[in-house]
Amino acid sequence: MLEFIPVKLRLPLKFGAEIIDSLKIAHVELPAYGAIGRGETPLSAAWAWPGEESFTERENMMTEFCKFIAGNYPVPANGDDPMSAGYKLLTGKLDGLLEKFNTLNKCNMPHLAALICVSAFDIALHDAWGLANDLPTYKMYNRNFMTHDLAWFYNDPQFAGLYPEDFFVRELPSTLPVWHLVGGKDLLTPAELTGSEPVDGFPVTLQEWIKRDGLTCLKIKLTGRDAKWDYERLTAVGTIALQYGCKAISPDFNCLVTDPQYVDDILDKLALEHPEISEILLYVEQPFPYDLENNRIDVHSCSNRKPLFMDESAHDWQLVRLGLSLGWNGVALKVCKTQTGALLSACWAKQHGMQLMVQDLTNPMLATVPHIQLAAHVGTIMGVECNAPQFCPEASLPDEKIRPGVYERRNGQVRLDHLKGNGLGY
């Protein structure tokens, strides 16, 4: 079964040059391995498909591609676990399906948007695998249940005898520090209120959110084009962060920077003029263009200053490998690029000394669960980003009754104690 769940955002969310006020969530129920697995993912066209077409046109094309995938999603071959089946799809069939779809529909959907569409099916496959075996899926990424070790996936003997489970944390945490997204349009203080803000019982300003949720980690959306605005925004949020005792901030330049000097200058100026803010700047997220292969920018100067994390560029572990050679030293994982791909990227990165983060795509409802499960199991530089409680809290209210700690950010944390049961823990 495939359906699309519309979600209205209570506040506009800015992605680069675009501002969106709604999302569609793809919901998949997939029969496999003798069980029915579930997967959800937000079809975030603004993030995955920057282009001249309207947001609605791109989003509609993504829903059509989901339908196209539903009619062409391969049944796992006999004996194939979801890692093997997912890998075969990602490395073999997906490009052909995308090319055929683009030709039929006269569009140019990029690979990243296609990954998002496929991810709901891939997540559902991993869920069904665990359900069919009466086990939590994360207890099965090992030699007892997987057909191949990681050397098969990477074609690399250094991974012989190793499985994803070998790269998971030894002891699963009961809570994770939660990151709050400070969008480009977000209000910081009560002085910025205009009277047009929603009155729905949820905070509106950053200061209100910090007080209510006890936030300690702030991700700051910047333009990547206006250095003066970016610096002033970074220092304004950083000042508030210090005022309320936050532990970490991270600037996100939205892939629009083309010269590392842009980032270097901002980091150097911050260190000189606001050393306390610079001290809590934990890492920098994806300043440079999506297409890493055609934008092979040497970024060592940036990563020598602060950890530099790939996000949109990290479609798969091979691009993570390319990123490492260019100077990137961290990877921001997203389950919207498929559970299979996220795990392969995580294991390769950890084996090569890269740090990890798990980033949000405004994942509400069921989509929150595999997102947080990934962060808890692979281990991150600090916690997990969860911004659905900011932008669409009401969408998850039914889920919150079942898994309250997952959707309630309290004392700067999300809780994992309600993520129990077989499969992915829904």
C-alpha positions in Angstrom: 0.0 0.0 0.0 1.2 3.5 -0.8 -0.5 6.7 0.3 0.4 10.3 0.8 -0.3 12.2 4.0 -0.5 16.0 3.7 1.1 17.9 6.6 0.7 21.6 7.1 3.6 23.4 8.7 2.6 25.8 11.5 5.5 28.1 10.5 7.3 28.5 7.2 10.5 26.5 6.7 13.3 28.0 4.6 15.4 25.8 2.4 18.1 27.9 0.7 16.1 30.3 -1.5 12.8 28.5 -1.0 10.2 28.8 1.7 7.7 26.0 2.2 4.5 25.8 4.3 3.5 22.1 3.8 4.9 18.6 3.2 3.6 15.3 1.8 4.6 12.2 3.7 4.9 9.0 1.7 3.5 6.1 3.7 4.3 2.5 2.5 3.1 -0.8 3.7 5.2 -3.5 2.0 4.6 -7.3 2.2 8.0 -9.0 2.3 9.5 -12.0 4.1 6.1 -13.1 5.2 5.3 -9.9 7.1 4.1 -6.4 6.3 6.7 -3.7 7.0 6.0 0.0 7.2 8.0 3.0 6.1 7.4 6.7 5.9 9.4 9.6 4.6 8.7 13.3 3.9 8.9 14.2 0.2 11.0 17.3 0.7 11.3 18.6 -2.9 12.8 21.9 -1.7 15.7 20.1 -0.1 16.3 17.3 -2.6 15.4 19.0 -5.9 16.4 22.6 -6.2 15.2 23.9 -9.6 13.2 26.3 -11.6 10.0 24.3 -11.5 7.6 25.3 -8.8 7.7 23.4 -5.5 4.3 21.9 -6.2 5.4 20.6 -9.6 8.5 19.0 -8.1 6.6 17.5 -5.2 3.9 16.1 -7.5 6.6 14.5 -9.6 8.1 12.9 -6.5 4.6 11.5 -5.6 4.4 10.1 -9.2 7.8 8.5 -8.9 6.7 6.9 -5.6 3.8 5.3 -7.6 6.2 4.3 -10.3 8.5 2.6 -7.7 5.5 0.9 -6.2 4.8 -0.8 -9.5 8.5 -1.7 -10.0 9.9 -2.4 -6.6 11.7 -5.7 -6.8 10.8 -8.6 -4.5 13.9 -9.7 -2.6 15.6 -12.6 -4.2 15.6 -15.9 -2.3 17.9 -15.5 0.7 18.5 -11.8 0.2 18.4 -9.8 3.4 17.2 -6.1 3.0 20.8 -4.8 3.0 21.6 -7.1 0.0 18.3 -6.4 -1.7 18.6 -2.6 -1.1 22.2 -2.5 -2.3 21.2 -4.3 -5.5 18.4 -1.8 -6.2 20.6 1.2 -5.4 23.5 0.1 -7.5 21.7 -1.6 -10.2 18.1 -0.9 -11.0 17.5 2.6 -9.6 19.3 4.6 -12.2 17.5 2.9 -15.0 14.1 3.4 -13.3 14.9 7.1 -12.8 16.1 7.6 -16.4 12.9 5.9 -17.7 10.7 8.0 -15.4 12.4 11.2 -16.4 12.0 10.4 -20.1 8.4 9.4 -19.8 7.5 12.5 -17.8 9.9 14.9 -19.5 11.5 16.0 -16.2 14.9 16.0 -14.6 14.4 14.6 -11.2 17.8 14.2 -9.5 19.2 11.1 -7.9 18.7 12.6 -4.4 15.0 13.1 -4.9 14.7 9.5 -6.2 16.5 8.2 -3.1 13.9 9.9 -0.9 11.1 8.2 -2.8 12.7 4.8 -2.6 13.6 5.2 1.1 10.0 4.6 2.3 10.0 1.2 0.5 13.5 0.4 1.8 12.7 1.3 5.4 9.5 -0.9 5.1 11.6 -3.8 3.8 14.0 -3.6 6.8 11.0 -3.4 9.2 9.3 -6.5 7.6 12.6 -8.4 7.9 12.6 -7.9 11.7 8.9 -8.6 12.1 9.2 -11.8 10.1 11.9 -13.1 12.4 10.3 -11.8 15.6 13.3 -9.7 16.4 14.2 -6.0 16.4 15.8 -5.3 13.0 18.9 -3.8 14.6 19.6 -7.2 16.3 19.9 -8.8 12.8 22.7 -6.8 11.1 25.2 -9.5 11.7 26.6 -12.8 10.4 23.7 -14.7 11.8 21.1 -13.1 9.5 22.9 -11.3 6.7 24.0 -13.1 3.5 27.1 -11.0 3.0 29.7 -9.3 5.1 30.6 -5.6 4.4 33.5 -6.6 2.2 30.9 -7.8 -0.4 29.2 -4.4 -0.4 32.4 -2.3 -0.6 34.5 -4.8 -2.6 37.2 -4.2 0.0 39.0 -6.9 2.0 39.6 -4.7 5.0 35.9 -5.2 5.8 36.1 -9.0 5.6 34.1 -10.6 8.4 32.6 -7.3 9.5 28.9 -6.5 9.6 27.0 -3.3 10.4 26.5 -4.5 14.0 30.3 -4.3 14.5 30.1 -0.5 14.0 27.1 0.1 16.4 27.6 1.6 19.9 28.3 -1.0 22.6 25.6 0.2 24.9 22.4 1.8 23.5 21.6 5.1 25.1 18.3 5.7 26.8 18.3 9.4 25.8 19.9 11.5 23.1 20.6 15.3 23.0 18.2 16.9 20.6 19.1 19.6 18.0 16.7 22.4 17.3 16.6 24.0 13.8 16.9 27.8 13.7 15.5 28.5 10.2 16.3 31.6 8.2 12.8 33.0 8.9 12.6 32.0 12.6 12.1 34.7 15.2 14.8 34.8 17.9 13.4 37.1 20.6 10.0 38.5 21.6 11.1 41.8 20.3 10.7 40.4 16.7 7.0 39.4 17.1 4.7 41.1 14.7 1.3 39.8 15.9 0.8 37.6 12.9 2.4 34.5 14.5 0.2 31.4 15.2 -1.4 31.2 18.6 -1.6 27.4 19.1 0.1 26.8 22.4 3.5 26.1 20.9 6.5 28.5 21.2 7.2 30.9 18.4 10.6 32.5 19.3 13.9 30.7 19.8 14.1 31.9 23.3 10.7 30.4 24.1 11.7 27.1 22.6 15.0 26.9 24.6 13.1 27.7 27.8 10.3 25.1 27.1 12.4 22.2 25.8 15.6 22.9 27.7 17.5 22.9 24.4 21.3 22.7 24.4 22.0 22.2 20.7 21.1 24.6 17.9 21.5 24.2 14.1 21.5 27.5 12.3 20.4 27.9 8.7 22.5 30.4 6.8 22.3 31.7 3.2 25.8 30.7 1.9 25.6 33.9 -0.3 25.4 36.9 2.0 28.5 36.7 4.3 27.4 39.8 6.3 23.9 38.4 7.1 25.3 34.9 7.8 27.9 36.2 10.3 25.3 38.4 12.0 22.8 35.6 12.2 25.5 33.2 13.5 26.5 35.7 16.3 22.9 36.6 17.2 22.0 32.9 17.7 25.3 32.2 19.3 24.8 35.0 21.8 21.4 33.5 22.8 23.0 30.1 23.0 25.6 31.3 25.5 22.9 33.2 27.4 20.9 30.0 28.0 23.9 27.7 28.6 23.7 25.8 25.3 26.4 23.3 24.6 26.7 23.3 20.9 25.8 25.2 17.7 26.2 24.3 14.1 25.9 26.5 11.0 24.3 25.0 7.8 25.3 27.0 4.7 22.7 25.2 2.4 25.2 24.0 -0.3 25.4 27.5 -1.8 29.1 28.3 -1.1 31.6 27.8 -3.9 34.8 29.1 -2.4 36.1 27.7 1.0 37.4 31.2 1.8 33.8 32.2 2.4 33.5 29.7 5.3 37.1 30.3 6.5 36.6 34.0 6.8 33.4 33.6 8.9 35.0 31.0 11.2 38.2 33.1 11.6 36.2 36.3 12.3 34.0 34.5 14.8 37.1 33.0 16.6 38.6 36.5 16.8 35.6 38.6 17.8 33.4 36.0 19.7 35.7 33.3 21.0 33.1 31.9 23.4 30.7 31.4 20.5 33.4 29.8 18.4 34.2 27.5 21.2 30.7 25.9 21.2 30.5 25.7 17.3 30.7 21.9 17.1 30.8 21.4 13.3 29.9 23.0 10.0 27.3 21.4 7.7 27.5 21.1 3.9 28.5 24.6 2.7 29.4 23.4 -0.8 27.3 22.2 -3.8 25.3 19.0 -3.8 27.1 17.4 -6.8 30.4 16.5 -5.3 31.7 14.7 -8.4 31.4 17.8 -10.5 32.4 20.2 -7.7 35.6 18.6 -6.4 36.5 21.5 -4.1 39.5 21.0 -1.7 38.0 21.8 1.7 40.9 21.0 4.0 41.2 24.7 5.0 37.6 24.5 6.4 37.9 21.1 8.1 41.2 22.1 9.7 39.2 24.9 11.5 36.1 22.9 12.5 34.7 19.4 11.7 33.1 19.6 8.2 30.1 17.4 7.6 28.8 16.2 4.3 25.0 16.1 4.0 23.3 16.5 0.6 26.6 15.3 -1.1 26.7 12.0 0.8 24.3 10.0 -1.4 26.2 6.8 -0.8 29.4 5.5 0.8 31.4 6.0 -2.5 30.7 9.7 -2.4 31.7 9.7 1.3 35.0 8.2 0.2 35.4 11.0 -2.4 34.5 13.5 0.3 37.2 12.2 2.6 39.8 12.6 -0.1 38.8 16.3 -0.5 39.0 17.1 3.2 35.5 16.4 4.6 35.9 14.7 7.9 32.3 14.1 9.0 29.0 12.7 7.5 25.5 13.7 8.2 23.3 10.6 7.7 19.6 10.6 6.8 17.3 7.6 6.6 15.6 9.5 3.7 18.5 8.3 1.6 17.4 4.7 2.5 18.1 2.7 5.6 20.5 0.5 3.5 22.5 3.5 2.2 22.7 5.2 5.6 24.1 2.1 7.3 26.7 1.5 4.5 27.8 5.2 4.7 28.0 5.0 8.5 30.1 1.8 8.6 32.5 3.0 5.9 32.9 6.4 7.5 33.5 5.0 11.0 36.1 2.6 9.7 38.0 5.6 8.2 37.8 7.8 11.2 35.0 10.1 10.1 32.5 11.4 12.6 28.8 11.0 12.2 25.6 13.0 12.7 22.0 12.1 12.0 20.1 14.9 10.5 16.4 15.5 10.2 14.2 16.1 7.1 11.3 17.3 9.3 10.4 13.7 10.0 7.0 13.5 11.8 4.9 10.5 12.8 6.4 7.0 11.9 9.3 8.7 10.0 10.7 9.8 13.3 11.3 6.3 14.5 14.0 4.9 12.1 15.6 8.3 12.1 16.2 8.2 15.9 17.0 4.5 15.9 19.8 5.2 13.4 21.3 7.9 15.6 21.1 5.8 18.7 22.8 2.8 17.2 25.6 4.3 15.1 26.7 6.9 17.6 27.0 10.6 16.6 29.1 13.6 17.4 26.2 14.8 19.6 22.7 13.5 19.6 20.1 13.8 16.8 18.3 16.6 15.0 14.5 16.6 15.5 12.7 19.6 14.1 9.2 18.1 13.4 8.1 19.2 16.9 8.8 22.7 15.8 7.1 22.8 12.4 4.3 20.2 12.5 3.8 19.0 16.2 0.1 18.2 15.7 0.9 15.7 12.9 2.6 13.4 15.5 0.0 13.7 18.3 -1.4 10.1 17.8 2.1 8.7 17.7 3.1 10.7 20.8 0.5 8.8 22.8 2.3 5.6 22.0 5.9 6.9 22.1 5.8 10.1 24.1 9.6 10.4 24.7 10.3 10.3 21.0 8.2 13.4 20.1 8.5 15.4 23.3 11.8 17.2 23.5 12.4 17.7 27.3 15.5 18.8 29.1 17.2 19.0 25.8 16.7 15.3 25.1 14.6 12.8 23.3 13.9 9.5 25.0 14.2 6.0 23.5 12.5 4.0 26.1 9.3 3.6 24.0 11.1 2.4 20.9 10.5 -1.3 21.6 9.2 -4.3 19.8 10.3 -6.2 16.7 11.1 -4.7 13.3 12.2 -1.1 13.5 10.4 -0.6 16.9 7.2 1.2 15.8 
